[in-house]
Structure formats: structure tokens, C-alpha cells
Amino acid sequence: MQHLKSTHFAKSIGLGFAAVVCAGWASTAYAGASCYSDDGALGGVNDSGAAFATCSLTGVATADLAGGTLRASKLPAWYGTAEADFSDRLTLSGFADDAIYSVGFSESVHGAYSLAGQWRSLLRATNPWTGAGSSADVQASQSFYVPQTSGAAVINLLSLAPDDISYVMTVYVPVSRKTPTIDFSSSLSVLDYAPAFIDFSNTSRVSLILPAGLTFTSASGVFLTQAGVPEVGTWIMMIAGLGLTGAALRRARWLATPA
């Protein structure tokens, strides 16, 4: 039974990620949230919008492009899943020359769980002009941890303790004066079984790493316009994540260099 529920979770998460990427990149800005009972007893609740979405049923999920945050938690009294996701299109400006620049998206993830908690977080960015980009994907539970990266991306694991799940995902994408656009998306999903809990409401936060002189506008018009000052724990994760930034940036430049 545990295996069947895990399989159902994996399939539902995969479908959710595909939906947000297609919907988000087609309209260039999207926020979505869904909460549902894994056993079907309570059905589900879905919400979507151009910049903000929230839902509450067996869990709570919130996607906020203005703050750059995703929150998801599952209530201990019910079997269920909560998913939050958003995507946006950024246009860069302020290029001093025709050189290729690397723009980064860093996401600090923090949560906690008891018993049979499972979660997945995915961050990716692509230049639609060139197709170049990278992604970072973490699927984990109390019994497995599966990080995957593509392109110029790094995942820095800080803790997998049940009461302190902490890691930072960072992806890089090359841009230039002639190819100044980035499509990015991020998703967070959690699943747990009664009477357990899983709480990623504190939170998954995206920040932007811009080369000096560059500025951006977003298709949503609100991306990171209300991003607050990170908490101390978030700063620690971001600083730790910078330890691998140099290597990723060099790799991003190498990948973007014409043969």
C-alpha cells in the first residue's frame, strides 16, 4: 500500500510539474496551487492566477511571485498532497557590450516532517532564444534523497534531519544583448499520511543573481517586488550555497561559449 501511494504521488507530481511549465511558459506568467485528499475522500481544490494562488483542504499551498515564495504543508489529520508552483518570463537590459552573461536563480528550501513524509522541489530556467538553460530537482523522503541537475546547476544539501530539512538549489542561464529573455519555473509538492505531517511553509524562496549593471522586467509585472529581507537561516543557506557558485558560473560561461 505504501508503494502504491508513493507511485500515485510520483505520477501526480510529474503531471503537476508538466502542467505548470506548459501553462506558465505559454502565458509567460503563472501561479498555481492545489490541495487534495490522496484517498479521494475529500476530492481536491485548485487555484491559479497571474501572480498569486492559494488553496486549503488536507493541506495548504501558496505560490507568490511578488515575494518569490512557495509554501506547502500537509495537515496531520488527513492523507493528502499540497502543491505550489509558479513561472514567469524575465527580460534583461543594461548590457554594456555583446558579451554573454550568466544570470542565476537561487532557491533556499526549508522544511520538517514526521513519519512518512515525501516532497519534491524543482527549479529551472531557459533562454527561449537559444534553448540554453539548467535545472535542479530534489525528490526525497525519510528513506531516499534523489538530487538531479542539468546544465549549470548546483544543489547544496545542508541538512536532512526530520526537524530541519535545508538545501539550496541554484541554476544559471546565459543571456546577451541579442538574447535577453529568460523563462523560469519553480514547483514545490509535499505528501504525507495521517497522523503524520510535513511542513514546507517556512518556506521555499527564490532570489535572483544578476551580473553588475543588469536590470530586469517580468511578464507578471510583480516578480520579487515584495521580496522581504531573508531570515537568518535563509542567509546562512544562501551563503553556504555561494561556495559552489564560482564553479557553476564558469561552467555556464563555458556552455554558452560558441564552438
Residue frames as qw, qx, qy, qz and C-alpha x, y, z in Angstrom:
[[0.000, 0.885, 0.465, 0.000, 0.00, 0.00, 0.00],
 [0.316, -0.769, 0.123, 0.542, 2.83, 2.33, 0.79],
 [0.398, -0.114, 0.610, 0.676, 4.33, 1.61, -2.63],
 [0.208, 0.620, 0.673, 0.346, 1.05, 2.32, -4.40],
 [0.123, -0.936, -0.258, 0.206, 0.63, 5.63, -2.63],
 [0.380, -0.590, 0.335, 0.629, 4.19, 6.63, -3.43],
 [0.363, 0.175, 0.691, 0.600, 3.63, 5.73, -7.08],
 [0.083, 0.820, 0.550, 0.135, 0.44, 7.77, -7.17],
 [0.272, -0.861, -0.023, 0.430, 2.32, 10.68, -5.60],
 [0.414, -0.318, 0.509, 0.684, 5.13, 10.48, -8.17],
 [0.275, 0.442, 0.694, 0.497, 2.67, 10.43, -11.05],
 [0.045, -0.903, -0.427, 0.020, 0.62, 13.32, -9.69],
 [0.345, -0.741, 0.143, 0.558, 3.72, 15.40, -9.03],
 [0.412, -0.066, 0.606, 0.678, 5.05, 14.77, -12.51],
 [0.166, 0.652, 0.643, 0.366, 1.75, 15.79, -14.10],
 [0.191, -0.914, -0.258, 0.250, 1.60, 18.89, -11.93],
 [0.389, -0.548, 0.321, 0.667, 5.08, 19.99, -12.97],
 [0.334, 0.215, 0.673, 0.623, 4.31, 19.42, -16.67],
 [0.042, 0.809, 0.572, 0.129, 1.12, 21.46, -16.36],
 [0.238, -0.879, -0.081, 0.406, 2.76, 24.46, -14.74],
 [0.401, -0.331, 0.473, 0.711, 5.62, 24.55, -17.23],
 [0.239, 0.393, 0.702, 0.544, 3.28, 24.39, -20.23],
 [0.073, -0.867, -0.490, -0.055, 0.72, 26.80, -18.81],
 [0.365, -0.783, -0.004, 0.504, 3.30, 29.17, -17.38],
 [0.369, -0.293, 0.473, 0.745, 5.52, 29.42, -20.43],
 [0.227, 0.524, 0.682, 0.456, 2.61, 29.68, -22.84],
 [0.114, -0.914, -0.353, -0.167, 1.19, 32.70, -21.00],
 [0.448, 0.526, -0.312, 0.652, 4.63, 33.81, -19.67],
 [0.110, -0.338, 0.558, -0.750, 3.38, 34.28, -16.07],
 [0.725, -0.285, -0.522, -0.348, 1.52, 31.83, -13.85],
 [0.146, -0.334, 0.744, -0.560, 0.93, 30.87, -10.23],
 [0.723, -0.169, -0.517, -0.425, -0.88, 27.71, -9.16],
 [0.223, -0.305, 0.774, -0.509, -1.82, 25.80, -6.03],
 [0.732, -0.125, -0.507, -0.439, -3.62, 22.51, -5.49],
 [0.261, -0.289, 0.777, -0.495, -4.62, 20.59, -2.36],
 [0.768, -0.024, -0.381, -0.515, -6.33, 17.22, -2.42],
 [0.752, -0.342, 0.490, -0.278, -7.05, 14.08, -0.47],
 [0.073, 0.443, -0.853, -0.267, -4.81, 11.24, -1.57],
 [0.231, 0.144, 0.958, -0.092, -7.54, 8.65, -0.90],
 [0.098, -0.301, -0.621, -0.716, -10.13, 10.67, -2.83],
 [0.193, -0.553, -0.760, 0.280, -12.42, 11.11, 0.16],
 [0.053, -0.745, -0.263, 0.611, -12.33, 14.90, 0.05],
 [0.563, 0.764, 0.256, 0.184, -11.62, 15.48, -3.63],
 [0.592, -0.056, 0.043, 0.803, -9.40, 18.47, -4.32],
 [0.051, 0.940, 0.206, -0.269, -9.17, 22.25, -4.50],
 [0.636, 0.160, 0.259, 0.709, -7.24, 24.11, -7.21],
 [0.023, 0.936, 0.148, -0.319, -6.41, 27.77, -7.68],
 [0.641, 0.136, 0.283, 0.701, -4.43, 29.69, -10.28],
 [0.067, 0.955, 0.174, -0.232, -3.65, 33.26, -11.23],
 [0.557, 0.764, -0.135, 0.298, -1.18, 35.52, -12.98],
 [0.217, 0.634, -0.510, 0.539, 0.90, 36.12, -9.86],
 [0.254, -0.286, 0.704, -0.599, -0.68, 34.55, -6.75],
 [0.718, -0.152, -0.543, -0.408, -2.56, 31.35, -5.86],
 [0.173, -0.308, 0.771, -0.530, -3.55, 29.59, -2.65],
 [0.715, -0.192, -0.528, -0.416, -5.58, 26.56, -1.56],
 [0.237, -0.327, 0.745, -0.531, -6.51, 24.72, 1.62],
 [0.831, -0.104, -0.346, -0.423, -8.01, 21.25, 2.12],
 [0.931, -0.290, -0.151, 0.162, -5.99, 18.37, 3.56],
 [0.636, -0.186, 0.007, 0.749, -3.05, 20.74, 3.31],
 [0.082, 0.932, 0.116, -0.335, -2.18, 24.33, 2.50],
 [0.653, 0.109, 0.345, 0.665, -0.29, 25.63, -0.56],
 [0.101, 0.934, 0.125, -0.320, 0.60, 29.15, -1.65],
 [0.653, 0.201, 0.287, 0.671, 2.50, 30.48, -4.68],
 [0.051, -0.942, -0.164, 0.287, 3.52, 34.15, -4.64],
 [0.683, 0.470, 0.110, 0.549, 5.56, 35.65, -7.49],
 [0.033, -0.917, 0.063, -0.392, 5.78, 39.05, -5.79],
 [0.564, -0.722, 0.383, -0.115, 7.54, 37.57, -2.78],
 [0.455, 0.522, -0.719, -0.063, 9.24, 34.80, -4.75],
 [0.303, -0.275, 0.817, -0.406, 7.91, 32.21, -2.28],
 [0.669, -0.088, -0.632, -0.382, 6.32, 28.77, -2.46],
 [0.334, -0.297, 0.688, -0.573, 4.71, 27.26, 0.63],
 [0.732, -0.063, -0.553, -0.394, 3.25, 23.78, 1.07],
 [0.170, -0.269, 0.811, -0.490, 2.22, 21.79, 4.13],
 [0.553, -0.205, -0.731, -0.343, 0.04, 18.75, 4.84],
 [0.536, -0.496, 0.253, -0.635, -2.29, 18.63, 7.84],
 [0.037, -0.303, 0.931, -0.198, -1.64, 15.71, 10.22],
 [0.577, 0.125, 0.600, -0.541, -5.29, 14.58, 10.36],
 [0.779, 0.513, 0.155, -0.327, -5.63, 13.61, 6.69],
 [0.673, 0.041, 0.532, 0.512, -3.99, 11.71, 3.88],
 [0.366, 0.891, 0.252, -0.092, -3.21, 14.28, 1.23],
 [0.630, 0.119, 0.221, 0.735, -0.98, 16.33, -1.01],
 [0.044, 0.929, 0.143, -0.338, -0.28, 20.04, -1.36],
 [0.655, 0.190, 0.335, 0.651, 1.45, 21.56, -4.38],
 [0.053, 0.914, 0.088, -0.393, 2.52, 25.12, -5.22],
 [0.646, 0.100, 0.420, 0.629, 4.19, 26.37, -8.40],
 [0.219, 0.893, 0.108, -0.379, 4.87, 29.49, -10.42],
 [0.657, 0.149, 0.384, 0.631, 6.61, 30.62, -13.57],
 [0.099, 0.908, 0.088, -0.397, 7.48, 33.93, -15.20],
 [0.712, 0.461, 0.170, 0.502, 9.37, 35.44, -18.12],
 [0.348, -0.775, 0.021, 0.527, 12.14, 37.96, -17.45],
 [0.596, 0.708, 0.095, 0.368, 13.60, 40.41, -19.95],
 [0.626, -0.480, -0.024, 0.614, 17.08, 41.70, -19.10],
 [0.355, 0.877, 0.077, 0.314, 18.51, 45.11, -20.01],
 [0.355, -0.898, 0.252, 0.067, 21.57, 47.21, -19.24],
 [0.905, 0.060, 0.195, 0.374, 24.08, 45.21, -21.30],
 [0.184, -0.826, 0.245, 0.473, 27.33, 47.15, -21.69],
 [0.096, 0.496, -0.721, -0.473, 28.54, 45.07, -24.64],
 [0.789, 0.170, -0.367, -0.462, 27.72, 41.98, -26.71],
 [0.105, 0.322, -0.909, 0.242, 29.30, 39.57, -24.23],
 [0.661, -0.319, -0.625, -0.268, 27.38, 36.62, -22.79],
 [0.234, -0.448, 0.517, -0.691, 26.32, 37.00, -19.14],
 [0.412, -0.196, -0.889, 0.049, 25.19, 34.34, -16.65],
 [0.448, -0.405, 0.118, -0.788, 22.04, 35.07, -14.65],
 [0.260, 0.011, -0.937, 0.232, 21.27, 32.85, -11.67],
 [0.641, -0.457, -0.159, -0.596, 18.14, 31.79, -9.80],
 [0.231, 0.194, -0.849, 0.434, 18.77, 30.53, -6.27],
 [0.667, -0.438, -0.279, -0.534, 16.10, 28.81, -4.19],
 [0.007, 0.295, -0.800, 0.523, 16.52, 28.13, -0.48],
 [0.693, -0.282, -0.517, -0.415, 14.27, 25.33, 0.77],
 [0.033, -0.261, 0.748, -0.610, 13.46, 24.67, 4.42],
 [0.719, -0.256, -0.314, -0.565, 11.01, 22.21, 5.97],
 [0.243, -0.290, 0.832, -0.405, 10.27, 19.49, 8.52],
 [0.720, -0.041, -0.494, -0.486, 8.37, 16.19, 8.60],
 [0.494, -0.311, 0.731, -0.352, 7.39, 13.22, 10.74],
 [0.745, 0.138, 0.638, -0.137, 6.96, 9.56, 9.79],
 [0.633, 0.258, 0.628, 0.370, 6.28, 9.02, 6.06],
 [0.181, 0.845, 0.042, -0.501, 6.86, 12.46, 4.60],
 [0.638, 0.214, 0.479, 0.564, 7.73, 12.86, 0.90],
 [0.127, 0.870, 0.090, -0.467, 8.49, 16.04, -1.00],
 [0.661, 0.278, 0.387, 0.580, 9.79, 17.32, -4.32],
 [0.023, 0.868, 0.024, -0.496, 11.15, 20.70, -5.42],
 [0.669, 0.326, 0.437, 0.506, 12.10, 21.69, -8.96],
 [0.005, -0.852, 0.038, 0.522, 13.74, 24.86, -10.26],
 [0.651, 0.160, 0.502, 0.547, 14.65, 25.54, -13.88],
 [0.134, 0.819, -0.017, -0.558, 15.46, 28.40, -16.23],
 [0.649, 0.249, 0.561, 0.450, 15.86, 28.55, -20.01],
 [0.052, 0.493, -0.220, -0.840, 16.73, 31.17, -22.60],
 [0.685, 0.478, 0.508, -0.211, 13.94, 30.75, -25.21],
 [0.400, 0.819, -0.282, -0.300, 16.13, 32.34, -27.90],
 [0.231, 0.592, -0.770, -0.048, 18.95, 29.82, -27.62],
 [0.889, -0.146, -0.381, -0.209, 17.42, 26.91, -25.69],
 [0.474, 0.263, -0.646, 0.537, 20.30, 27.04, -23.22],
 [0.530, -0.607, 0.094, -0.585, 19.47, 26.62, -19.55],
 [0.274, 0.200, -0.875, 0.345, 19.69, 24.42, -16.48],
 [0.691, -0.461, -0.239, -0.503, 17.56, 22.73, -13.84],
 [0.054, 0.280, -0.827, 0.484, 17.77, 21.41, -10.27],
 [0.742, -0.255, -0.361, -0.504, 15.40, 18.76, -8.96],
 [0.038, -0.280, 0.841, -0.462, 15.17, 17.19, -5.48],
 [0.771, -0.263, -0.375, -0.442, 12.91, 14.22, -4.66],
 [0.194, 0.310, -0.781, 0.506, 13.17, 12.95, -1.09],
 [0.739, -0.501, -0.262, -0.365, 11.59, 11.24, 1.90],
 [0.592, -0.671, 0.417, -0.158, 12.76, 9.70, 5.17],
 [0.866, -0.110, 0.466, 0.144, 14.19, 6.76, 3.17],
 [0.684, 0.307, 0.362, 0.554, 15.59, 8.33, -0.02],
 [0.034, -0.831, 0.046, 0.553, 17.20, 11.52, -1.32],
 [0.664, 0.319, 0.506, 0.448, 17.49, 11.95, -5.09],
 [0.033, 0.798, -0.060, -0.599, 19.06, 15.21, -6.32],
 [0.666, 0.356, 0.496, 0.429, 19.36, 15.75, -10.08],
 [0.000, -0.769, 0.080, 0.634, 20.85, 18.62, -12.06],
 [0.683, 0.456, 0.413, 0.392, 21.28, 19.53, -15.70],
 [0.307, 0.819, 0.042, 0.483, 23.35, 22.27, -17.29],
 [0.285, 0.367, -0.441, 0.768, 24.98, 24.82, -15.00],
 [0.624, -0.589, -0.131, -0.497, 23.14, 23.95, -11.77],
 [0.299, 0.242, -0.791, 0.476, 24.17, 23.03, -8.23],
 [0.681, -0.576, -0.304, -0.334, 22.36, 21.63, -5.18],
 [0.199, 0.424, -0.648, 0.601, 23.91, 22.30, -1.80],
 [0.695, -0.466, -0.526, -0.155, 22.50, 20.00, 0.90],
 [0.056, -0.584, 0.465, -0.663, 22.75, 21.40, 4.41],
 [0.298, -0.135, 0.802, -0.500, 20.53, 19.07, 6.45],
 [0.526, -0.136, -0.678, -0.495, 18.09, 16.18, 6.04],
 [0.025, -0.081, -0.813, 0.576, 17.18, 15.92, 9.72],
 [0.057, -0.573, -0.800, -0.171, 13.39, 15.44, 10.10],
 [0.165, -0.850, -0.388, 0.314, 13.06, 18.68, 12.03],
 [0.083, -0.806, 0.230, 0.540, 15.48, 20.63, 9.81],
 [0.714, 0.371, 0.469, 0.364, 15.42, 19.96, 6.06],
 [0.005, 0.892, -0.099, -0.441, 17.65, 22.59, 4.45],
 [0.649, 0.040, 0.498, 0.574, 19.16, 22.87, 0.98],
 [0.172, 0.733, -0.085, -0.652, 19.82, 25.42, -1.74],
 [0.680, 0.372, 0.547, 0.317, 19.24, 24.90, -5.46],
 [0.023, 0.744, -0.166, -0.647, 20.87, 27.28, -7.94],
 [0.688, 0.416, 0.515, 0.296, 20.50, 27.33, -11.72],
 [0.135, -0.588, 0.236, 0.762, 22.20, 29.56, -14.28],
 [0.612, 0.608, 0.489, 0.126, 21.19, 30.62, -17.77],
 [0.410, -0.158, 0.265, 0.858, 23.23, 32.60, -20.36],
 [0.275, 0.864, 0.404, -0.124, 21.84, 35.86, -21.78],
 [0.446, -0.059, 0.246, 0.858, 23.14, 38.59, -24.06],
 [0.170, 0.379, 0.012, -0.909, 22.05, 41.86, -25.63],
 [0.406, 0.141, -0.606, -0.669, 20.59, 39.91, -28.58],
 [0.599, -0.246, -0.746, -0.160, 19.08, 37.09, -26.46],
 [0.028, -0.353, 0.479, -0.803, 17.93, 38.86, -23.26],
 [0.710, -0.282, -0.096, -0.639, 14.97, 36.68, -22.23],
 [0.086, 0.182, -0.941, 0.273, 14.66, 34.00, -19.52],
 [0.735, -0.310, -0.313, -0.514, 11.74, 31.65, -18.82],
 [0.122, 0.259, -0.853, 0.437, 11.86, 30.15, -15.34],
 [0.723, -0.389, -0.310, -0.479, 9.60, 27.98, -13.20],
 [0.048, 0.299, -0.820, 0.486, 9.64, 26.53, -9.71],
 [0.733, -0.306, -0.406, -0.452, 7.46, 23.90, -8.02],
 [0.071, -0.304, 0.797, -0.518, 7.10, 22.50, -4.50],
 [0.753, -0.207, -0.406, -0.474, 4.98, 19.45, -3.61],
 [0.142, -0.334, 0.810, -0.460, 4.51, 17.56, -0.34],
 [0.755, -0.174, -0.494, -0.394, 2.73, 14.32, 0.64],
 [0.028, -0.273, 0.829, -0.487, 2.20, 12.63, 4.00],
 [0.541, -0.302, -0.734, -0.280, -0.12, 10.13, 5.64],
 [0.535, -0.627, 0.108, -0.555, -2.22, 10.58, 8.77],
 [0.243, -0.931, -0.252, 0.108, -1.35, 11.12, 11.55],
 [0.638, -0.146, 0.114, 0.748, 1.99, 12.34, 10.24],
 [0.166, 0.940, 0.136, -0.266, 2.76, 15.84, 9.00],
 [0.641, 0.101, 0.235, 0.724, 5.06, 17.54, 6.52],
 [0.036, -0.934, -0.236, 0.265, 5.62, 21.29, 6.64],
 [0.540, 0.093, 0.249, 0.799, 7.39, 23.34, 3.98],
 [0.020, 0.899, 0.401, 0.175, 5.56, 26.56, 4.78],
 [0.370, -0.904, 0.055, 0.208, 8.68, 28.31, 6.07],
 [0.682, 0.596, 0.210, -0.367, 9.48, 28.46, 3.03],
 [0.700, 0.160, 0.429, 0.548, 10.86, 27.89, -0.43],
 [0.053, 0.908, 0.066, -0.410, 12.19, 31.28, -1.50],
 [0.724, 0.422, 0.265, 0.477, 13.61, 32.24, -4.91],
 [0.169, -0.844, 0.090, 0.500, 16.18, 35.00, -5.35],
 [0.695, 0.700, 0.071, 0.147, 17.82, 36.41, -8.46],
 [0.610, -0.480, 0.260, 0.574, 21.59, 36.62, -9.04],
 [0.498, 0.850, 0.164, 0.058, 22.21, 39.44, -11.55],
 [0.669, 0.108, 0.030, 0.734, 25.56, 40.49, -13.03],
 [0.191, -0.557, -0.167, 0.791, 26.53, 44.09, -12.24],
 [0.077, 0.261, -0.326, -0.905, 24.71, 46.64, -14.38],
 [0.220, -0.225, -0.818, -0.481, 21.85, 44.39, -15.48],
 [0.410, 0.080, 0.443, -0.794, 18.21, 45.04, -14.58],
 [0.003, -0.186, -0.942, -0.281, 15.04, 43.12, -15.42],
 [0.549, 0.002, 0.077, -0.832, 11.34, 43.38, -16.02],
 [0.233, 0.050, 0.968, -0.080, 8.91, 40.47, -15.64],
 [0.219, -0.281, -0.702, -0.617, 5.88, 39.41, -17.65],
 [0.352, -0.593, -0.710, 0.147, 3.89, 39.25, -14.40],
 [0.019, 0.760, 0.030, 0.650, 4.99, 42.77, -13.51],
 [0.587, -0.725, 0.115, -0.342, 5.44, 41.76, -9.87],
 [0.912, 0.007, -0.323, 0.252, 8.26, 39.18, -9.63],
 [0.640, -0.153, -0.351, 0.666, 10.28, 39.89, -6.44],
 [0.005, -0.634, -0.075, -0.769, 8.65, 43.32, -5.98],
 [0.594, -0.656, 0.077, -0.460, 7.69, 42.38, -2.41],
 [0.829, 0.036, -0.478, 0.288, 10.57, 40.09, -1.50],
 [0.490, -0.860, 0.064, -0.130, 11.42, 40.71, 2.14],
 [0.053, 0.710, -0.678, 0.185, 14.78, 40.57, 3.85],
 [0.766, 0.013, -0.641, -0.048, 15.70, 36.87, 4.26],
 [0.735, -0.655, 0.071, -0.164, 15.64, 35.39, 7.75],
 [0.268, -0.727, 0.631, 0.036, 18.91, 34.44, 9.43],
 [0.735, -0.046, 0.675, 0.045, 18.52, 30.78, 8.48],
 [0.689, 0.682, 0.243, 0.034, 17.91, 31.74, 4.86],
 [0.139, 0.917, -0.374, -0.017, 21.04, 33.92, 4.81],
 [0.508, -0.490, 0.706, 0.054, 23.10, 31.02, 6.16],
 [0.773, 0.272, 0.568, 0.072, 21.80, 28.71, 3.42],
 [0.518, 0.854, 0.047, 0.022, 22.43, 31.31, 0.71],
 [0.091, -0.850, 0.517, 0.039, 25.97, 31.99, 1.92],
 [0.641, -0.245, 0.723, 0.075, 26.71, 28.27, 2.07],
 [0.742, 0.519, 0.424, 0.024, 25.33, 27.88, -1.43],
 [0.287, 0.927, -0.213, -0.108, 27.71, 30.53, -2.77],
 [0.514, -0.543, 0.633, 0.200, 30.59, 28.14, -2.09],
 [0.603, 0.156, 0.721, 0.305, 29.71, 26.34, -5.33],
 [0.383, 0.842, 0.229, -0.302, 28.65, 29.40, -7.31],
 [0.028, -0.740, 0.495, 0.454, 32.07, 30.11, -8.86],
 [0.316, -0.122, 0.893, 0.296, 32.35, 26.69, -10.44],
 [0.416, 0.578, 0.698, -0.073, 28.79, 26.84, -11.76],
 [0.224, 0.884, 0.004, -0.409, 29.34, 30.29, -13.26],
 [0.103, -0.554, 0.691, 0.453, 32.49, 29.12, -15.02],
 [0.359, 0.162, 0.903, 0.171, 30.58, 26.14, -16.36],
 [0.367, 0.759, 0.464, -0.274, 27.74, 28.39, -17.51],
 [0.140, 0.809, -0.307, -0.481, 30.18, 30.58, -19.45],
 [0.216, -0.302, 0.860, 0.351, 31.79, 27.50, -20.98],
 [0.398, 0.406, 0.823, -0.008, 28.41, 26.10, -22.05],
 [0.307, 0.853, 0.290, -0.307, 27.43, 29.43, -23.55],
 [0.129, -0.660, 0.478, 0.565, 30.68, 29.93, -25.49],
 [0.796, 0.522, -0.059, -0.301, 30.22, 29.27, -29.24],
 [0.870, -0.124, 0.371, 0.299, 32.35, 26.46, -30.62]]
